[in-house]
Amino acid sequence: MLTRTAHRTLTEQLAERFAERIRARLLPAGARLPSVRECARQQGVSPYTVVAAYDQLLAQGLVEARRQRGFYVRDLTQKAPSALAGQALIAIESAAVEGLAAPAPVGARTLGAPIDAAALIRGMFQPDSGKPQPGAGVFPPLWLEEARFMPAAVRKVAASRALHDGSLSYGEPLGDPDLRHVLARRLAELNLPARPAQIMTTVGATHALDIVSRTLLKAGDPVMVEEPGWSVEFARLAALGMRVLPVPRRAEGPDLAVMARYCEVHAPKLFVSVSVLHNPTGHCLTPGSAHQVLRLAEQHGFYIAEDDTYSHLAPDHATRLSVLDGLRRTIYVSGFSKILAPNWRVGYLAAPPALVERLLDTKLLSTLTTPSLLEKALALCIDQGQLRRHAERMRLRLAQARARSVQLALESGCRFAAEPAGMFGWVDTGVDTDMLAQRMLDEGYLLAPGALFHASRQPCTLMRINFTTTQDAAFWRVFQRVVAQNR
């Protein structure tokens, strides 16, 4: 809440709060700010404080005033129009305070405008509010600090002659040879035989998926993606100009009937799937569904990009399309940012031999090679069993956190739309979570509303929670209060 201080007025605090969200795209272009009266009620200040704050935002070029309609977030990529005088703004919004302003047009985005994928990512880079973030997609830093073996591995590699020699050239285009040999052994443990020559390192799993889509697709091509699904994947493919074909994700796997219709009508070239611990539902693919998906791929000639980002949190025997297929029509993608450190950005893909050179060309055009220091250090951590032991500890700690979070969510009136598993919970709140997400931002919490995980945005009562950051009863008390205010 806003508080009076000797250094910053309530007006300055309110203007700064909106300015931060606009610049971080938590309030996207076109979003309508609440009316003066509504904002005053929400923030516990006078209408005149709100008018003055909005006037500051207008002066900064962050919002625009639309006569008899209110204030809207400007598109910051466009040149700012000449601002209305402050007195004119006061006149406009004074009318709104008295209830005389015309209502927002149908379809206009209000303060509850969607938090999009880019905004959720930008939220990861905002200064730490000191509160656990329910919408986060990573483990808390305190959990990751347990991987104390990583700095030691970096120091050991940095002191070696091999690193010095390797630094004088671009290195291996496919990635560090030691890491690719270690990864080949890791994949063999999953019953996925892949030679080091079939493995390519990348700057995280997202980069691997980008290489796959840029290699196999061109603008306008149809691509099937599970829905609900990873919000960044929808946004990334849309930004590349692809035609996203959403495939409903069930507990057992993707909707096979929908996939079959897409194949007959659109002839898609790629299907992006999370077989194990699906994000956001936590579902795991069943063997029967996996076989049917592979039959469709063989029959209609499309490739499958299998994103196994959460492999370290799942049992090795979980059903994976790449294992059943043997890397014929599948491309296996994974990484280590989730389990070790988000900033290491080490990922990889394993592909059919016939695709490796095409994929490598795309990598070379985007990043040339990948830095070998962290790759060599990671190879050492895997080879000495440190990563395996760390993953075991994380799985145990996650199970304990999940049990606490589930209990708190249920006690707070939520229900789970999918069986809780893995790192994320798919929770039904009973209220519009786009609006809820904006209200919770005022309390210092970033949520991941359910509409974010669909290809086409529409009102949704679901949200994704991170079990590691929702085991705090304080969050759920705030959640219950805000939900009660907005029913």
N, C-alpha and C positions, 0 to 999 in steps of 0.2 A: 504494500500500500504506500501511497505518497505520504511523506512526513515533513513537517515544517522544520527547517534548519536555518542556521544563521548564514549559511553560504549559498544555498540554492532555494529559490522560491518554488511554490507549488506549480506555478506556470512553467518554469524552466524544467522541472522534473517531468511534468506531463508531456511537454513538447519533446524532451529528450527520449522519453519512452517510445513515443510513436516514431520518432526519427530513426532510432536504432532498428526498429522492426521493418521500417520501409527500406532502409539501406541493406538490411540482411534478407530482404524479400520475404520476410515472414508475413508482411502485408504486401501483396503483389499489386502491380499496376492495375488501376481500375477499381480497387477495393474502396468501398464507401465507408468513411469513418462514421462512428455513431453520432446521432444528433447531439447537440449541446446538452439538452436535458438528460438524455440517456447516459452520455459520458459522465456528466456531473454525478448522476446517481451511482454509476458503477465505481467511480473513483473517490466518492465522498468529498467532493469539492463543490464550489459555487459555479453556476453557469458562466459567470464572468471570467473565472480562471480558465475554463475550457475555451472560451472565445479567444482569450489572449494567447493560449497555447496554439490553437489552430492558426492564429494570425502569424505566429512565429514560424510555423511549418510552411505557410504560404510564402513568407519572406525568404525562406531557405530553398524554395523551389521544389519542395517535396510533395506538396498537394496542390490541388486546384479547386477553386470554388465554382460551383455551378448554381446559378441563380434559382432560388426556390427549391433546390434539391440537396444542398449540403456540400460537404468536402469529400474529394476523391483523391486517391493516391495517383500521382503523376507517373507516366512512363519515363523513367530516368534516362532512357537511351535517346529520348527526343529533347530538342531544345525547349527550354522553359518559355511559356508564353508570358507576356507582360502581366504582372500581378495586379489584382484589384487593390485599391487603397484599403488600409486597415479599417477606416470608418465604414466603407461600403460593406466589408465583411461583417462587421458588428451588426449592421442593419439587417443583412441577410440572415445571420444566425439568430439574431434577436427574434426574428419572425419564427424561426424554427423552435426557439425556446417556448414561445407562446402557442405553438402547435399550428401556426398558419402556413408553414412551408409545405409545398406539395410533396406527396410520398415519393419514395424512390421508384423509378420505372421498373416494370416487371423484368426480372432477369438481372437487375443490377446487383453487383457483388457488395455485400455489407461488410462490417467488421469481421463477420464470421467467414470471410473469403478463405478459400482453401490454402492450407500450407502445402506447397508443392514439393517435388523431390529436391529441387535445388535449394529450397528454403530449409528443408530438413538437414541437408548436408551442411549448409552454411551454419546452421545451429550448432553443429559439432565443433565449429571453429570460434564460437563466441566465447567471451571470458567466462570462466567457471562461476556460476551463481552460488556455489557452495551447497547446492541441493542435488540429489541424484536425479537424473533425467530419464523419465519413463520411456520417452521416444527414442532414446539412443540405440544405436545398432552395434555397440561394442561393449566389452567388459569394462568395469570401472578401473581407473588407473591403479588403485591399490591392489586389485587382484593381479594385474599384469606385472606389478613390481616383484612378484614372487619368482619371476623368471630371471633370477640373478645370474644365471649361467651365461646369459647373452652378452653382457659387457665383457666378460672374461674371454668369450670366444672371439669377439671383435678385436680385443687387444692382442690375442695370440695370432690371429690372422694378420693384423696390421704390422706385427713385428717380423713377419716371415719374408723371405727373399722372393717367394712366388708372387706376393702381392706387388712388390716393387717392380718386378719384371712385367707383370700383367698390366700395371698402370701406364706403361709406356706405349701401349697399343689399345685399340678398341676392344680387344678380347674376342671371345667366341660369339658369333652372332646368335647362336641358339641359347647361349647362357653358359654359366660356369660348368665345366665338364664334371667336376667333383659333385656338385649339387645334382646334376642330371643323373649321374650314376646312383646317388643315394635315393633320389626320387623314384628311379626305376625299381629299386628294391622295395621301397615303401608301397608302390602300386602292386607289386607282386604279392605283398602281404594281403592286399584286398582282392586277390585273384584276378588282377588286371595286368596281364603281361604287356609291357611296353619297353622297347629298347631306348637307351639314352638318346638315340638319333631321332626318336619320335617325340621327344619332350623338349619344350621351349619355355624358358623362363620369361616372366613378364613383370611389369610394374603393378603388381597386385592382380587379383582375380578379375576386377572390373576391366583392366587393360586387356586381359586375355579374351574376355567376351567381346570387347571392342575389336580386337584383331580378327576374331572369327567372323563377326558380322560384316566388317569392312571387306573381308576376303571373299565371302560367299554371296554377298548381297550388293545390290546397287539401289540408288534412290527409286522409290516406287515399288520395290519388291515386297511381296507379302511375307510376313514372318509370324509364326504362332508363338504366343507367350502365355504361360499359365496366369490365371486370374482367380482370386487375388494373387498378386505377385510382387516382386521386388520393384519398388517405385522407380528406382534409378534406371532399371532396364527399360521400362516403358518410356521414360523421358529420353533416354539415350537413343533408342531406336527411332523415336519420333523426330529427334533433332537431326538424325541422319536421313530423314525423309522416307523411312520405311513404312509400309502399311501394316500396322499391328493388328493381328487377329487374336483376340483374347479367348483362351480355352479355359472353361471353368475347372478349377482344381477340386477334386473330391478327396475323401479320406484315403481311398485306395489308389488314386492317381488321377491323371487328366481325364476329362470327359471324352471318351473315345468316339462317341457318335458325332460330337461337334467337330472333332479333328477330322473324321472321315468326310464330313460335308465340306470343310475347308479344302481338303485335298482335291475333292471332285470339282469344286467351283473355282478355287483360286490358285491351285498348284503351288503352295508355299515351298520355299527352298530350305527353310530352317525352322526348327522348333527349339525354344529355349526352356529348359526344365530344371527344377530343383528336386531331385528324387528323394534325398535324405534330409529330414528336418526342414521341410519346406518353410520358406519365409513368406508370409507371416504365420501360417497355421500350425506349423510343427508336424504336419503329416509326413509319413514315409510311404514310398511307393511299394505296392505289393507285387510279388513275382508274376501273378496272372496279368495284371495291368501292364507291367513292363513288357511282357512278351507281345501283347497286342499293339503297344506303341511301336515296337521294333518291326512288327509285321507291316504296319502302315508305312513306316519309313522305307522299308524295302520295296513295298508295292508302288509307292508314289515318288520315290527317289529324293526325299529330303534328308538333310543332315540334322543331327540332334546335338545341341550344345548342352552338356550336362554340368550344371554348376554345383559343385560339391564343396562349397565354402565352409560348411559346418562339419566336415568329415571328422575332425578331431574330437567332436562332441558326441559322435554317434558310434554305435557298435560297428566293427569291421564287417560283420556278416549282413548288414543292411543291404537291401536290394538296390543295385545300381545298374542303370541301363548300359553303361560302358563295359561293365563286367560281363553281362549277358551277351553283349554284341561283339566284344573283343576288338573294339576300335575299328569297326568297318564303316558304319554310318554314324558313329558317335565321336564327339570330341570332348574329352574330359577336362574340366577346369577346376582348379582349387587354388588355395593360397594359405598364408600364415598370419595375416594381419589380425584376424579375429582372436586367435589363440595366443599370439606372442606380443606383438606391438603394432598398432595401426600404422605408425610412421615408417616401419621397415619396408612396406610396399613390395613384398616378394610374393609373386604368384607364379603359376605355370599352367601349361596346357599339355595334354598328350593327344596326339592326332593320328589318323590313318596315314601310313607312309606316303600315299599319293597326294596328300594335302600339305605335307610339311613344308615343301619349298614355297608354295603359294602363301602360306601363313607367315613364313619367314620374310618374304618380300614385304609384306604389310608391316611387320615389326620393324624392319630396317628403315622403311619410309617414315615411321612415326617416332621411333626412339633410337635408331641405330642398334645399339646393344643395351644391356642392362648393367648397372654397376656391380662389379664382382666382389667388393668387400663384404657386403651383407650376405651375398649368396654363398661365399666361402665360409663365413661364420655360421650361417644356417646349416650348411652341410655338416659342419663339425658338431653342432648341437644335435642333429638327427642321428649322426653316425655313432655318437657316444651314448645315445639313449636318453639324453636330457629332455628332449622334446616329448618323448613318450611318457616319461614320468610326470612332467609338468601337465600334460593333457589329462592324465589320470586324476591328478589333484583337482584340476579345474572342473572335471565332470562331477566329482564328489561334492565339491562346494556349490556347483550350480544346482544339483539335485536338492540340496538343503535350502538354497534360496528360493527355488521354484516352489517347494512345499509351503514356505512362509508366504510368498506372494499370492499363491492361489487361495490360501485361507483368508488373507486380508481382502482380496478382490471379492470373494464370495460374501464376506461379512459386510462389504460396502455396497451390496445390491447388484453386483455384476454377475454375469454368467459366461461360461466359456463356450464359444461357438465351435471349438475343436479341442480334442483331448490335450491337456497341457504336456508339452514335450520340448526338449531342447532349450534354447535360449529365450524364445519368444512365446507370448500368450496372445491368442486371438479372442478378444474380450468384447462382449456386448454390454454397453453401458445403459441402453434404453433411451439415450438422448442423442441429438445431432452432434457428432464428435468434431466436425469442422468448427462449429460455434464453441464447443467445449474447449477445443485446443486454444482458441484465441483468449478465452477467459482464463485458462490455466497459465497462459504466458504472463498475465498480470501477477500471478502468484510465484513466478520464477520457474515454472515447470514446462518443458517442451514435450508435447505429446505427438504421437504418430497416428493421426485420424485414419479411419478405415478407408475413406474415399481415396486416399493417397495411393492405395494398393490396387486400384482399378484403372483400366485403360481410359474409361470415360467417367469423369467426375459426376457424382450424384450424391444426394444426402445419404448418410450412413450412420448407424448407431454403434458400429464396431470401431475398435482401436487396437493397435498392436502395443503390447507392453514388453519391456525387457525385464525378465525375472530378477536379474541381478540388481536392478535399480528401483524395484517396486516392493521391496521387503521392508520398507520404512513406513510405519504406521502414520507418521506425520503427513506423508503425501496423501494417503487415503482419507484422512480427516479433511484435508483441504478439498480433495476430490468430491467427497460427499456434500460438503457445504456448497461448492460451486454448482454441482448437479441439481441440488435442491433449489437454488436460486434461479435456475434456467428451465425448470420443468413448466 
